[in-house]
Amino acid sequence: MKHISLGGSELSASRIVLGCMRISQVDDAALSKHLNTALELGINTFDHADIYGKGECEEKFGKILNSELKREEIILQSKCGIRYGNTAGADIQYYDLSKEYIIDSVDGILQRLGTDYLDLLMLHRPDTLMEPEEIAEAFDRLEQSGKVRHFGLSNFNASQFDYVQKYSNHKLITNQVQFGPAEPNIVNSGMQSNTPFDGAVDRDGGLLDYARHNNVTLQAWSPFHYGYFGGIFIDDSKYRALNDKLEAIGQAHGVSKSAVAVAWILRHPANMQTIIGTTNTDRLKEIAQSDAVNLTKPEWYSIYEAAGHVIP
Ligand SMILES: NC(=O)c1ccc[n+]([C@@H]2O[C@H](COP(=O)([O-])OP(=O)(O)OC[C@H]3O[C@@H](n4cnc5c(N)ncnc54)[C@H](OP(=O)(O)O)[C@@H]3O)[C@@H](O)[C@H]2O)c1
């Protein structure tokens, strides 16, 4: 598995990241096999958030980390900033990027993971009530205490990213963003620029160009999804043309449709990582083969078009 430097830092991270959002349902033995297989495949980066499984995902991972894995051999990243309240039995969600909440959240993350540092902390979603001076102070405190080595953001548009960066002494090295063949919003607006097509709508303030210009590593989440967690496009009859295209290209390269879909993300010269969320170890091995596939430009564009996007 090829590795890249995260945002120009010393962190040498696998291009495929194993997302841990869905691991709370996996039993310990299967999870152990899954994580060890990921490492054997060269995947050294694991993505968490304090809200995944309401903390259970970090706890389960922490147990295996401390009994079987070598902390210094992996890159552990987590996120905070989404709060759950409890009103009339229902979870309500709001965002909190205050200094105190960020610092307290990291203590909870480290305790659940059973480690004394995170390689990378990201703020999960933009909080319109955020004050970048406070964020900067929180980052300073976390770095000085040795609890967090690097910082990034998640789901921030270009100008929000720039705004937070302006106040921070630490280079923000990553931004997580939804990206995959069915939801390629970050490339649409650039490619369909100056057209009347819907894809020309700029939903992220030119995030892709911003990231390339400023050497920020984009981490593509939910690569197999359509919509906002609408479902998986692999083998979905609504995406027949896309599936046929992935199948044909997969046969030419000797890999599965899922591997071609990830190769499509990895082919982009922005040097993104792909965060995959499978809990199925056979699927993990199959998807990891994408690292060896270098799609041609005609293949890349034909997948984009087969997913229903306009090439003006
Ligand atoms: N920053 C953010 O806001 C944000 C948001 C969402 C996710 N994330 C991160 O991104 C990671 C990945 O997200 P995700 O799990 O939604 O992404 P995903 O890899 O697109 O989806 C994985 C899910 O699809 C299922 N699946 C069914 N058929 C599949 C196939 N042929 N190939 C691959 N998967 C198939 C998997 O089931 P099996 O387990 O049975 O394989 C699993 O439930 C998360 O774990 C999290 O770390 C970040």
PDBQT file of the ligand as one rigid body, heavy atoms in Angstrom, charges set to zero:
ROOT
HETATM    1  N1  LIG A 401     -16.266  13.275   8.530  1.00  0.00    +0.000 N 
HETATM    2  C1  LIG A 401     -17.493  12.847   8.373  1.00  0.00    +0.000 C 
HETATM    3  O1  LIG A 401     -18.472  13.603   8.474  1.00  0.00    +0.000 OA
HETATM    4  C2  LIG A 401     -17.727  11.399   8.042  1.00  0.00    +0.000 A 
HETATM    5  C3  LIG A 401     -19.017  10.979   7.669  1.00  0.00    +0.000 A 
HETATM    6  C4  LIG A 401     -19.200   9.629   7.380  1.00  0.00    +0.000 A 
HETATM    7  C5  LIG A 401     -18.160   8.715   7.473  1.00  0.00    +0.000 A 
HETATM    8  N2  LIG A 401     -16.925   9.154   7.865  1.00  0.00    +0.000 N 
HETATM    9  C6  LIG A 401     -15.793   8.202   7.944  1.00  0.00    +0.000 C 
HETATM   10  O2  LIG A 401     -15.753   7.481   6.724  1.00  0.00    +0.000 OA
HETATM   11  C7  LIG A 401     -15.784   6.087   6.999  1.00  0.00    +0.000 C 
HETATM   12  C8  LIG A 401     -16.456   5.378   5.860  1.00  0.00    +0.000 C 
HETATM   13  O3  LIG A 401     -17.837   5.725   5.833  1.00  0.00    +0.000 OA
HETATM   14  P1  LIG A 401     -18.926   4.658   5.382  1.00  0.00    +0.000 P 
HETATM   15  O4  LIG A 401     -18.840   3.451   6.209  1.00  0.00    +0.000 OA
HETATM   16  O5  LIG A 401     -20.219   5.371   5.298  1.00  0.00    +0.000 OA
HETATM   17  O6  LIG A 401     -18.363   4.362   3.905  1.00  0.00    +0.000 OA
HETATM   18  P2  LIG A 401     -18.485   3.241   2.830  1.00  0.00    +0.000 P 
HETATM   19  O7  LIG A 401     -17.200   2.505   2.797  1.00  0.00    +0.000 OA
HETATM   20  O8  LIG A 401     -18.933   3.954   1.592  1.00  0.00    +0.000 OA
HETATM   21  O9  LIG A 401     -19.658   2.275   3.275  1.00  0.00    +0.000 OA
HETATM   22  C9  LIG A 401     -19.429   1.114   4.038  1.00  0.00    +0.000 C 
HETATM   23  C10 LIG A 401     -20.762   0.422   4.243  1.00  0.00    +0.000 C 
HETATM   24  O10 LIG A 401     -21.226  -0.068   2.980  1.00  0.00    +0.000 OA
HETATM   25  C11 LIG A 401     -21.496  -1.453   3.089  1.00  0.00    +0.000 C 
HETATM   26  N3  LIG A 401     -21.294  -2.103   1.793  1.00  0.00    +0.000 N 
HETATM   27  C12 LIG A 401     -22.217  -2.852   1.159  1.00  0.00    +0.000 A 
HETATM   28  N4  LIG A 401     -21.758  -3.306  -0.004  1.00  0.00    +0.000 NA
HETATM   29  C13 LIG A 401     -20.496  -2.842  -0.122  1.00  0.00    +0.000 A 
HETATM   30  C14 LIG A 401     -19.495  -2.992  -1.115  1.00  0.00    +0.000 A 
HETATM   31  N5  LIG A 401     -19.684  -3.722  -2.221  1.00  0.00    +0.000 N 
HETATM   32  N6  LIG A 401     -18.302  -2.380  -0.949  1.00  0.00    +0.000 NA
HETATM   33  C15 LIG A 401     -18.085  -1.644   0.164  1.00  0.00    +0.000 A 
HETATM   34  N7  LIG A 401     -19.002  -1.465   1.161  1.00  0.00    +0.000 NA
HETATM   35  C16 LIG A 401     -20.198  -2.076   1.013  1.00  0.00    +0.000 A 
HETATM   36  C17 LIG A 401     -20.562  -1.936   4.176  1.00  0.00    +0.000 C 
HETATM   37  O11 LIG A 401     -21.064  -3.157   4.696  1.00  0.00    +0.000 OA
HETATM   38  P3  LIG A 401     -20.035  -4.257   5.273  1.00  0.00    +0.000 P 
HETATM   39  O12 LIG A 401     -19.547  -3.727   6.567  1.00  0.00    +0.000 OA
HETATM   40  O13 LIG A 401     -20.896  -5.458   5.428  1.00  0.00    +0.000 OA
HETATM   41  O14 LIG A 401     -18.966  -4.435   4.248  1.00  0.00    +0.000 OA
HETATM   42  C18 LIG A 401     -20.646  -0.781   5.162  1.00  0.00    +0.000 C 
HETATM   43  O15 LIG A 401     -21.846  -0.866   5.916  1.00  0.00    +0.000 OA
HETATM   44  C19 LIG A 401     -16.469   5.951   8.353  1.00  0.00    +0.000 C 
HETATM   45  O16 LIG A 401     -16.120   4.749   9.019  1.00  0.00    +0.000 OA
HETATM   46  C20 LIG A 401     -15.937   7.162   9.068  1.00  0.00    +0.000 C 
HETATM   47  O17 LIG A 401     -14.662   6.860   9.606  1.00  0.00    +0.000 OA
HETATM   48  C21 LIG A 401     -16.685  10.472   8.128  1.00  0.00    +0.000 A 
ENDROOT
TORSDOF 0
